[in-house]
Amino acid sequence: MSSGTARAYTNIALIKYWGKKDQALVLPMNNSLSLTLDAFYTETTVTFSDDFPADQFYLDEKLQDQKATAKISNFLDVLRDKHQVKQFATIKSQNFVPTAAGLASSASGLAALAGATSAALNLNLSSQELSRLARRGSGSASRSIYGGFAEWLQGTDDQTSYAVPIASDHWENELTMLFMIVDDQEKAVSSRDGMQRTVETSAFYQGWLDSVPHDLAKAKKAIHEKDFTALGEVTEASSLKMHGTTLAANPPFTYWSSESLRIMQFVQQLRAEGFACYSTMDAGPNVKILLERKNEEQLIATLKEKFPEKQLVVAHAGPGIEILTKEDVNP
Ligand code: DP6
């Protein structure tokens, strides 16, 4: 029996990943850039044993159904096939989120799973190898290997597609990401299905792809120069463009609810009044607001006048993956 435990934090993309060129290997159509955050993380323990008749996956102490377990098993098979491991595993995952409103993250979950599995199998992977492995579980997980800013390089094959940290002289510690929780109860299109439908059918997809290199360069320059306005502008632009592609998909869809739009418009209004803040959204109705940490209290006070306090979650830059234990009970 051997087991390993890892903790990984979620990340939010400032320049979005949207679309795959290889679904099996999870190779993206474009590079993306993210900020890892401290407010949401996953801890996962993976234990392999000859005694287990099948994989068993517990999330927040609840045994998961076949569908959820199959996703985990498929990921484990990548390593089992490569390292000739015949054993099944028990996987115990705990999501640490400040509120229950749909904030569980595949980025932190799959990064923690990659870290725990590689620790259980004593693989001693480098960060780059771990990022490649996490990518196989979920693309965005490749970026959660690193704290602060990270760029996922799309690459051309399994070897060359991984995330790298972006040097920033700790500027990320001067930023805040405010989550505005919007629970609209609507059935969501998963990011996996949504991006694939968009690649295959959206008349706007090529426009998105063509615009990414410029946005990425602007974001990296902004980080290098600690230029908050430039980073904020390109963050909001990347998000709006990504969400624009879904409107031209067939069938069309959107992750925005009326409440999401209300928040995004409020952010624009605040900016018009001279307050530097910018919005970004992912595959769901929640809105995240990027701002400078020194303005955090002021913005929270302003938001509380318009939105319920429980809708608000404050996050700052978070650390990279942590391997918590690596023990061989019976090697
Ligand atoms: C909108 O990483 O969840 O959050 O690779 O299919 O598991 P899969 O998708 P996932 O997609 C994230 C999409 C996004 C943008 C981003 O995080 O870059």
Residues whose N, C-alpha, C, O or C-beta is under 5 A from the ligand:
A	BS01	DP6	A13 I15 K16 Y17 S32 S106 G137 S138 G139 S140 A141 S191 R192 D282 A283
